[in-house]
Amino acid sequence: MREIPITTDEIRLGQLLKLAGIVEQGSDARILLADGDVTVNGEQETRRGRRLRPGDEVMVEGQSIRVV
């Protein structure tokens, strides 16, 4: 599992995907989410603006990412 540190209380899912290097642009994140390829804490997520906090886990394209 890859850990991505944040310096604020929360981060939006689209921002996390960019920070982790999964996508280059917000439009790329929108496509991933629309295809149903992203889960947050085990549940499918389609909202790019979903707010994540430390401890949340994101699975995308076989990669597991934890917000710390």
C-alpha positions in Angstrom: 0.0 0.0 0.0 1.3 3.4 -1.0 0.9 6.2 1.5 0.3 9.8 0.4 0.7 12.4 3.1 -1.4 15.6 3.1 -0.7 18.8 4.9 -4.4 19.7 5.4 -7.3 18.1 7.2 -8.8 16.7 3.9 -8.2 16.4 0.2 -10.5 15.9 -2.7 -10.3 12.6 -4.6 -9.4 14.2 -7.9 -6.6 16.1 -6.2 -5.3 12.9 -4.6 -5.3 11.1 -7.9 -3.2 13.9 -9.3 -0.9 14.0 -6.3 -0.3 10.2 -6.5 0.5 10.5 -10.2 -2.4 8.3 -11.3 -3.8 11.1 -13.5 -2.4 14.2 -15.0 -5.6 16.3 -15.2 -8.9 16.5 -13.6 -10.6 15.4 -16.8 -8.5 12.1 -16.6 -9.9 11.6 -13.1 -13.4 12.1 -14.3 -13.0 9.3 -16.9 -11.6 6.9 -14.3 -14.4 7.6 -11.9 -17.1 7.4 -14.6 -15.7 3.9 -15.6 -16.2 2.7 -12.0 -12.5 2.0 -11.6 -12.1 3.8 -8.2 -13.2 2.7 -4.7 -12.9 4.6 -1.5 -12.8 2.5 1.7 -14.1 -0.5 -0.3 -17.1 1.3 -1.9 -17.2 2.4 -5.6 -16.9 6.2 -5.9 -17.9 8.4 -8.9 -17.5 11.8 -7.4 -14.2 13.6 -8.1 -14.9 16.1 -5.3 -15.3 13.4 -2.6 -13.5 14.6 0.5 -10.8 12.3 1.9 -9.2 12.4 5.3 -6.2 10.6 6.8 -6.9 6.9 7.1 -9.1 6.7 3.9 -8.0 4.1 1.4 -8.4 4.4 -2.3 -8.1 1.6 -4.8 -7.5 2.4 -8.5 -6.1 0.4 -11.3 -4.9 -2.3 -8.9 -3.1 0.3 -6.7 -3.9 0.8 -3.1 -3.4 4.4 -1.7 -3.9 5.5 1.9 -4.2 9.1 2.9 -1.9 9.9 5.8 
